Amino acid sequence: MSGSGKMLADLSQILLLTKNMQQKAQQQVWSELPILEQQRQEIIEIVFPIADNRASDEVRNMIQQIIDLNRQLESTCQQEKQDIQIQLQSFNHNKKATAAYRAT
């Protein structure tokens, strides 16, 4: 496989892993994200930085798709983090109220 062919194959794999990560996040299967991220990171370290400044339009397009999906993934994770923080605050509030009730 030529250098550019290998790069496209690697970028395709990164794109697929990123899509899988986004699906797992939407399904709230959080335990699988670190495994997929590790697999993706290993390929990213092979591909980047791209030595050829004259990357084809196909390479640029794939990289943009990866970036866009990654932004969606980050947004999904941020939303879940905020939801968990709200739940934790509510839990702590209820815990304090229970403790105050029991103290009386």
Summary of the structure (lengths in Angstrom):
residues: 104
radius of gyration: 20.7
end to end distance: 75.4
largest distance: 76.1
contacts: 242
relative contact order: 0.12
helix: 86%
strand: 0%
